[in-house]
Amino acid sequence: MILIERSKFALLVRSHMKASNMLLVLQHVCRERRISLSMTQEEVCQLIRLDPDFVEKYKRRGKLCPVEDQDGKQYYNVLDFINLKDMQESKRIFYQTMEQAVPDTAITIDRE
């Protein structure tokens, strides 16, 4: 169990809701205007602070598929990078919270 102050939790929930609403609006606008959310690997890595070596590992595994333009420049679906970043962050957050966690305690009840 993780304990967090009520005010900090409320701020966290508000930030999450704001980000979720912004994402919904952005997805709707892109869908309605038939806009593809694509960027180069360098642009996305810089924008969301994703390690290029981490990205290369997943490219070799076939998890990221670029689309080339007429000039041969490669573009990627931004959502693929966001999912990759989420995967990377979820591991980091898990290990970080485990390091600071209070160990679970079990209570044994003797039944006579």
N, C-alpha and C positions, 0 to 999 in steps of 0.2 A: 504494500500500500504506500502511496506517495501522498504526503500531506502538503497542502499548498494554501496560502492565505486566501481568504474569500475574495478580496479585492484584486489580487493578482490573477486568480482564476477567472473572475469576471472580465478582466482586461484581455486575458488569453482567448476567452470565448468570443468577445467582441471582435478581436483581431481576426479570428478564424472566420466568423460570419462575414466580415467585411471582405476578406479575401475570396471567400466562396461566392459572394454576390458579384464581385468584380469579374471572377472567372466565368460565371454564368452569362453576364452581359457580353464579355469578350467573345465567348463561344457563339452566342446568338448572332452578334454582328458579323463574325467571320462566316458563319453558315449562311446567313441571309445575303451577304454580298459575295459569296463564293470565293472567299479569300483563304488561301492556304497559309498556315502558320509554319513557315520554313525559314531556316537561317543556316549559315555555314557553321561548321564545327567550332571554329575559333570564336565566332560571335557568341554562340550559346555558352561555351565554356567560360568565357570572360564574364558574361552577364550573370550567370547563376553560380559562378565559382566552382566549376566542375573540373576535376583533374584530367588533363588530356590523356595521360597514360591509362587512367581508369576507362576513359571512353574508347581508346584504342583496343583495350582488352575485349570490350563488348562488340566492337566492330569486327574483330577477328572471329568472334563466336557467331556472327551473323545477326546480332540483335538490333543493329542500326543499319538501315538501308538508305543510302543516299540517292538523290535524284540529280542528274546532271542537266545543266542548262546548255544552250547552244555553244557557249564558250568553254565548256568542259568543267565549269565550276560546280562543286558538289554542294547540295543543300539537303538538310535533314528536317524531318518533322519535329517541331519543337516539343510536342507532347512526348515523343520518345526520350528526349533528353530530360524532361521533367520527371518522367517515371524512373529513369536511371538515377537521377539526383535523389529522388525519394527513397529508392532502394539503398543508396549509399548512406543517406542521412538516418534512415531507420536503424541500420546496424550501429551507427555511431551513437545514436541516442540510447539504444538498448544497452550497449556496453557502458556508456557513461552513467546511466541510471543504476545499473547493476553495481558499479563501483561504489556508489554513494548510498546504496540501499542498506537498510537495517535488515539483518538476516531474519527470515521467518522463524518463528518459534512454535514448537508443537507442545501441546499440553497432554500429558498422559493421565488418564483417569483409571485408577484401579477399581475393578468391580469385584466385590467379594460375595 
